[in-house]
Amino acid sequence: MVDTNGRTVGTVFLEWEQLTRRVPRGERAFRGERVTRPAIHQHYRESGVHGDYEDAIIDDEGLVGSEALWDRGLVEVMGEYAPVVWCDDAESREIGPRMLGPGDVRSS
């Protein structure tokens, strides 16, 4: 993320997820059936040695809204909208392990 002067103030890493849930009673499904749905795990770390860390799971309608923001070069973190500069794939592969640890990044 960048501030109004173009300085980097934090890093956002988006990680693809598949959430699994049990179908609620009353929906047309077999008893105990589980369904999956797409989601994004958004990780944010503020710049600096002791920068804050926040993560969130974005799914359903929230995912649709967030994708629209991302297309406009914005991201929502801690209830605020901020401009973001997206990395290419190679740079993203470097950022994920730095933010999450080398064994925690899922491959797409």
N, C-alpha and C positions, 0 to 999 in steps of 0.2 A: 504494500500500500504506500501511497505517496501523499504528502501534504500539499497545500496550495502552492508551495514554492518548489514542488517537484522533488523534495527530499524523501528518501525511503524512511517510513516510520514503522513499518511492520511487514511481516511476510504472511501470506495466505496460501495454504496448500489445500487443494480440493482432491478428495479421495473417493472414488466410486465405491458404492456399497450396494448390496442386495439385502434388504431387510426381510426377515421371515416372521410371520405372525399367524396365530391360530385364527381361523375364521370365526367371527362372533356368532353367537346363537341367533337364529332367525334369518341369517343370510343363506342363500341357496348353496349348500355345500354338504359334503359328507361330514359326519361327526368327527371332530378332531382334525379336520383337514387344515393344512397349512398353506399359505400363499406367500409369494415373494413380491416385493415391489422395489423399484429403483430408488436410490437415495444418494445423497452426497454427504460425506463427512467433511465438514469445513474446519480446518485447523488454522489458528491465527496466533502468531507470536509477535509481540511488540519488539522493536529494535532495542538493543542495549543488553548488557550483561544480565540484568535482573528484570528483563521485559516480561510483562504479563502474558499469560497463555490462556486462550479460550478455544473450546471446540464445540461444535454443534452438529447435529444430524438434521439435514434438510430433506424433507420428503413431501409427497402429495402436492397440495396447492403451493406450499412454501417453495418447492423445487421449481415450479413453473415461474413464480415471481422472481426467484433468485436468478434463474437462467436469463430472464429479461434484463435484470440489473447487470449481470456479467457481460451480456452482449453490448451494453452501453459503457463498459469499462468501469463499473462500480461494484462494490461489495458491501454487504451489511455486516458490521461487527459491533457487538455490544450495543445494539440498537441505533447505531449511527451509520450513515452511508459515507463511503470514502472512495476516491478514485484508486484504481489499481492498474498496474502495468503487467500484462500477462507474459509469462516466459514461454520459450519454445520447449519442445519435448525433452531435449537433452538437459536443459537447465532444471526442468521439473524433476527429472530423475536424480539430480544432485540435491535439490531442496528437500524432498521427502525424507530421505534418511537422516539429514541434519535435524529436521524438526521432530521426527518420530523415533529415530533410532534405526539402525541398519536392518534389523529383522522385522520391523513393524509395517513396512510399506508393502501393500498388496500390488501385484501386477495386474494390469488390465487384460 
